[in-house]
Amino acid sequence: MDLGRNTRAFNYLLLFSIFILQVIDNYCRDKLIRLSIISNLKNIMLVAVPIIFLLEMNMIRKKRTKDYIFKDELKYIILLTGCFTILSLYYIVKNRGFEMITLVGLIKIIMPIIVAFFVINIMSLKDIYKLMSILLIITFGGYLISITDKISIENILSINWLSSHSAFESTFFSPTAISFCLFFCYFRKHKFYTYLSVLFTIMTFKRIMVIYSLFLLIFGSLFSKTNKVPKWIINLFMVTFLGITVIYINLMLGNINDFLFKYIGIDINSFSMGRAYLMQVISSRFTSLGFMSSTVNYRSMEMDLPMIYVEMGIISVIATIYFLTKIAKENWYNFLIIIFCLLELLTSHWFDITYFWIVAYITIGSIQYKQEEVSEFKKSKIKFVLKEIN
């Protein structure tokens, strides 16, 4: 879609604003600073962005010669949200109660795909790449500021991979770091941004993310050149992952023998860093009122697939695996992105990490629908940051 210079600049400003507010919010939360005005302003802007983009698309729709793209992906997330809504309504009526967090959670599921839909339809890949480049630098800068007081030889030497200890670990910056890593490990126009995104992810020290970032750095370009994923592999993956999820959930709930302790000497509670105990306590003390209602004393299960299983049953788990996998559309690299998302949903709290999902969906859409522009952005030349921004 051809846009004027002023319109493009305005779109940059909109997207910059929500991510910069997110960086500030991450810093405040990391430092335990209560600044609700930033969080509220961030949420208001997040709602305003798709509304403004919708008005923009309506104003210039007469100039459009092609149909809108990224519609199937939007449809799948709408269907997933609809499934969660119906199941939630069932438990709300059945158990005669309502939690506002359910509505907020449903909005957080659908909002990122809406933002990504407009970005994919309005912005060129060149503009998206430049936007991601600048946002990566800004976000990484915010992270560095947040750990300034922790930088010391002692803290560096105390990093322990086996015990998952690092003074530089960041719960709040890590999702954004890996989201940029997913983007730049495919679009390798400049090695600088690819390496920076991987370094950022490693520094935030979340083990699954670190492993995945290194895997994509080494093998990502290979998967971006391969043929489509055979349907039988996709179907086998969905069935296998569902089976693994069911076994994992029952292990966490203590319904089957803890084979980790029996054969390896590590019990499931230690392996899950205390989440198994938390899940067992919460699941025994709450009455389901739908999505994200399993909170006791402000504590959630911190694992989304097990959480929705307890809240809404196996149908919600099947729907999540099915609709998210459908988004990949037989593209190998997108399939890897979805596998990562499902692993995080299985082992951590991931559904409402809004800004990760925005970047992830934009990456998936750019790979899927902007192939005529993709070849230029797979080059591997290092250029200075300021030159790229300018």
N, C-alpha and C positions, 0 to 999 in steps of 0.2 A: 504494500500500500504506500503510495507516494505521499509524503508529508512535507509541508513547508518547513523552513528553517526554524521559525518561531515555535511551531507546533512540536517539532522534534526536541527543541530545547526545553519546552514546558514538560514534555514526557520524561526527559532526563531528570528534571527537577523533582517531579512527583516521586519517581522511583528512588532517587537519591534520598529524599526526605524520610521515607519509611525505613530505609536501611540504616541511615545515620541515627535515627531515633532508636532503632533496635540496638545499635552499637552502644549508645549511651545507656540504654536500659540494661544491656548485658553487663556493662561496667558497674552500674549501680547495684545490680543483684549480686555480682561477684564480690563486691566490697560491702555487701549488706547495708547499703544506703537506701533508705525508703524515700522514693521520689515518684509518687503515684501520678503526678502530672505528666511525666514523660511516658509512662505506660498508657495512660488514657489518651494522650495525644497520638501516640503510635497507633492505637486501635482505631481512632477516628480517621486518621490518614489512610489506614489500611482499607477501611470501608469506602472512603472517598475516591481512592484511585480507580477501582473498577467502574464506579458511577461516572466519573469524568471520562474514562476511556470509552464507555458505552455511548455517551453523548457525542464524543469525537467520531466514533465509528458511524453513528447515525447521520452526522452532518456531512460526511464524505462518502456515504454508501453509494451514491449515484455514480461516483467515479470508479467504483470497483468493477473490474471485468471478470474476476474469478470468485468462486464461492469461498466462504470462510473455511479456514483450516483448523485442526486441533479439536474438531467437534466430537469425534468419537471418544477421545480421552475425557473431555468435559462430561459427556454422557455417562461414562463408566463411573466417575466419581459422584455424579448426581444420583445414579442408581445405588451406589454404595451408601451414600448419605440417606437416601430414601429407605433402604433396608434397615439401617440403624434407627431411623425415625419410627418406622412401623413397629419394630421390636420394642423400642422404648415406650411408645404409646401403649402397647400391650401390657407391659409391666407397670406403667403408671396407673392404668385403669385397674389392673389386677390387685395391686398393692396400695392403691388409693393414696398416692403422694406424688410430689413433683420437686425436682431439684433444678435450679437455674443453670447449674453446671452442665446439665444435659444439653440444653439449648446452646450454650456457649461452645461446648465441644462439637456439636454438629456444624455450627457456623465455622469453626476452625478447620474442620475437614474440608469443607467446600470452598472456602475463601481463597486458598492458594491456587487452585485450578482455575478459578475465575480470573484472578490477576494474570496468571500465565497465559490464559486464552487470549486476553486482549494484547498482551505483550507480543505473543507469537503472530497475531494478525496485524498488528500496527507497526512493529519495529522490524527493520532489516537485521540480518545476522551481523552485519558490520556494526550497527548501533548497539545490538545486544552484547557483542564482544567487548566493545569499548566500555559499556556500562558495567559489565562484570569485572573488567580489569580495574577500573577505578574503585568499585565497591570492595574488591578483594584487598586493595591497598589500604583503604580506609578502615576496614574491619580488622585487618592484621595490625594496623597501627593502634586501634583501640585495645586489642588484646595485649600488645606489648606494654602499653601504658598501665594496664591492669596488673601486670606481673612485675612492674619495675621494682617494687619493694621486696620482691622475692628472689631477685637475681643475685646469686652468690655462689662461690665455689662449693660451699657446703651443700646447698640445695641441689646443685648440678650433680655432685657425687652421690647424693642420697637417692637418685632416681633408681627405682627397682621395678623391672618389667614383670617379674613373677608375682610380686605382691601388689602390682598395679598402683605403685606410689610415685608421685611426682608433685613437687611443690608448684609446678607450672600447669598442672591439669586444670582444665576449665570446662565445667558442665555447660556453661551458657554460650561460650564462643565455639565449642567443638562442632555443633551441628552446622553452623554457617561455614566453618572451615571445610568440612567434608563436602558440603554442597558445591562450593567453588572448585574443590578438587575433582568432583564428578564432571564439572563443565570443562575445566582446562586440561584434563587428561584425555579428553576427546578433541577439543579444539586447540591444537598445539601450534598456532601461528607463531607464538613467541614462547620459547622455552622458559623465559624468566617467570611468567605467570604460572606455568605448569609446575615448576620447581617450588615457587613460593607457596602455591596452594597445598602442595604435599608437605612442605616444611611446616606450614601453619597447622595442618592436621596432626602431624607427628608431635608438635609442641604441646597441643592441647591434651594429648596422652589418653585417649580412649582406645582401648586395645583393638576392638573390631574395626574402628575407623582407621587406625594406624596400619593394620594389616591390609585393609582394603585399598588405602591410598597407595601403598607400595606396590600392591598387585596391579592397580590401574596404571601406575607410572611405568611399570615394566611391560605389561601385556595389553594395556588399553588400546594402543594403536593397532595391535594385531586384531583385536576383536572389532575394531571400527572398519576393517577391510574385509571381513569374512562375509559369507552369504547369510541368508536368513536362517533363523533358528527353526529347525524342523518342528512341525506341530507335535510330533510324538514326544520330543524332548520337553516341550512346554507342558504337555499333559502329564508326563511322568513327573516333572518337577512339582506341579501343583499337588498331585496325589502324595508324593513323597514328603513334601514340606508339610502338608496337612497331617500326615502320620507322625512326623517328628514333633509337630506342635502339640498334638494330642498326648503323646508320650511325655513330652517335657512338662506340660500342664499337670498331668497326673503325678509326675515326680515331684513337682513343686507343691502339690496339694497333699503329698504323702500317701497317695492312694495305691502306689506300687512300690516295690522294694527299691531302695536307693542303690542302684548298681554302681554308681560312682564310688560310694563308700566301700562297697563290698569288694570291688575289683581294683580300684585305684587308690583307695585310702582317703578320698576327699568326699565329704558329705555334700548333699545338694544345697544346703544352706550356705556353706562356705563358698561353694562354686558360684552361687548366685549373689554373693556378697550380701547375704541377709534377706534377700527378697523372698525366698521360700517361706521363711518364718512370717514375714510381713503378710504374704499372700494368705497363709493359713489362718492367721489371726483375723484379718479383714473379712475373708470369705465366710467365717463362722459368726460374724457379728453384724452383718448388714442385710437389709432387705432391698432387693433390686428395684430401682426406679428407672432403669434404662441405662443408656450410655453414660459412662463416667460417674455413675452414682455410688460406686464402691469406695467411698472415702470414710475413714474412721479417724476422728481427731485430727483432721486435715492431712492425713496420710493416705496416699493411693498405693496400689500394688506395684507401681513403677515398671510394669511390663504390660504392654497394651493387648497383645493377643490373649494371654492368660486373663487379663482384666475383662475383656469383652466376653470371653468364654463364661466366666463366672456371672457376669451381669446379664447377658442375653443369649447364652447357649452356643452350641456348635454352629448354628446357621450363620451367626455373625462372623465367625472365624473363616468359614468356607467362603462367604461373600467377600471378605477382605482379600484373601489369597486370590480368588478368581478375578475380581475386578482390577486389582492392582497389576496382576500378571497380564491381563488383556491390554493394558496401556502400552506395554513394550512392543506390541504389534510385530512380533517375530524379528525384531532388530536385536542383534547380539549385545551391543553395548547398552542399549536401553534395558535389555533383559538383566544385565549385570546390575544396573541401577536398582531395578525392582527387587532383585535378590537381596541387595544390601538393605533396602527399606524394610523388607519382611523380616530379615534377621534382627534389625533394630526394634521392630514392633514386637518380636518374640522376646527379646531380652531386656528391653528398656521402655521408658515412657517416651513415645515418639509421635503419636497422632497429632498433638497440638504444637509441634515445633514448626510454626507457620512459615518462617523465613527459609528454613531448609526446603520445605515442600515447594515454595515458590520457585527457587532456583532449580530444584530437581525437575519440576514440570517444564520449566523454560528450556532446560537442557534436553529433555526428551522431545519436546516439540521442535526445537531447532534441528536436532538430528533427523527427525522423521520428515519434516516438511520443508526444510530449506536446503535440500540437496544441491540445488543449482548454485548455492553460495558456499557449500561446505568445503570444496576442494581447496580454496584459498586459505581456509582456516585450519588446515591440517599440516601446514608447513612448520618447520622447526628452526626458525631463525631467532636469535637473541637480539632484541633491540632495547634501548634504554626506555625506562618507564615514561619519562617526560615526553619523549619523542612519540610514544604510542598515544598518550593522552592528548597531545596536541594534534 
